[in-house]
């Protein structure tokens, strides 16, 4: 009989532990799409770039305008990456939006960047939104656009449309395909003239300092020797 009560107590403890585990908050996950994932845009456009098309190394970042780690990279690390790697012709840098569903304004911010791109101001609004990450509601975005010299009427009309939604969803689908499950995710790759595919791809997760990118670039370039 004593053994029975010991067994009963063990079952009770185990059941309580399971209830505690089941009640834990789950990490945010992107919901499964309810509509077919769109194909990449017919134009082949795959994001805005900085740097030379002939740069031997290409870095693609999947980023969310409302992600604090993404803002940290843009405001702290990016200036050195731009000065040492992009402006020197070593790297072409490509931005692809990866709006997370847990961020209230990330989708409209990604749309705003595309709308600014229509007027040749993609990177200007990109930088301003990351520097003012707590002000990404529709009204604030219009003010940011005005500060960057955009045609405000045209910008507002674009924000109210769905003309870039398919493109943004295609970027999100691409992030799934390559395994970019968090933001920012960087892919460092060698692309030489005539290559149809990137080689020596290395992934960097998070807002790492410049030496991390320098080491990754040296690593992929070593594959050419």
Buried (B, 14 or more C-beta within 10 A) or exposed (E): EEEEEEEEEEEEEEEEEEEEEEEEEEEEEBEEEEEEEBEBEEEEEBBBBBBBEEBBBBBBBBBBBBBEBBBBBBBEBBEBBBEBBBEEEBBBBBBBBBBBEEBEBBBBBBBBBBBBBBBEBBBBBBBBBBEBBEBBEBEBBBBBBEEBEBBEEEBBEBBEEEEBBBBBBBBBBBBBEBEBEBBBBBBBBBBEEEEEEBEBBBEBBBBBEBEBBBEBBEEBBEEEE
